[in-house]
Amino acid sequence: MYYSPHTHLAIAHERHEDMLREARKRQLARLVPDDRPSLLSRIRSLIGERSVRQPVARPV
């Protein structure tokens, strides 16, 4: 079976470009401010507070 070195170089070149694109995308993602609430707080706001804790008043 004949294996062309040009094929290997083309695949390596494409993989390298993919890695550079991915690194650039991650770098840009880090620059975006994340002012969104967390997933847990969003779920809680959708469900609502089911149990509202009130301080227990002890009789004197």
C-alpha positions in Angstrom: 0.0 0.0 0.0 1.4 3.4 -1.0 1.2 6.2 1.6 1.9 9.7 0.3 3.9 11.9 2.7 1.9 14.8 1.2 -1.3 13.4 2.7 0.3 13.2 6.1 1.5 16.8 5.9 -1.9 18.0 4.8 -3.6 16.2 7.7 -1.0 17.6 10.2 -1.5 21.1 8.8 -5.3 21.0 9.1 -5.0 19.6 12.6 -2.7 22.4 13.6 -5.0 25.0 12.2 -7.9 23.4 14.1 -5.9 23.6 17.3 -5.1 27.3 16.7 -8.7 28.1 16.0 -9.8 26.3 19.1 -7.2 28.2 21.2 -8.3 31.5 19.8 -11.9 30.7 20.4 -11.2 29.9 24.1 -9.0 33.0 24.5 -11.9 35.2 23.2 -14.4 33.4 25.4 -12.3 34.3 28.5 -12.5 37.9 27.6 -16.3 38.0 27.6 -17.6 39.2 31.0 -19.8 36.6 32.7 -22.5 38.6 34.5 -25.1 36.0 34.2 -26.5 34.3 37.3 -25.5 30.7 38.0 -27.5 27.8 36.9 -28.6 27.0 40.4 -30.0 30.5 41.0 -31.8 30.4 37.7 -33.5 27.1 38.6 -34.4 28.5 42.0 -36.0 31.5 40.5 -38.1 29.4 38.1 -39.2 27.0 40.9 -39.5 29.7 43.5 -38.7 29.4 47.2 -40.9 26.6 48.5 -39.8 26.8 52.1 -39.4 30.3 53.5 -37.5 30.0 56.8 -38.6 32.3 59.5 -36.9 32.7 62.8 -38.5 30.7 65.6 -39.9 33.0 68.3 -39.6 31.3 71.7 -42.2 32.3 74.3 -40.8 34.1 77.3 
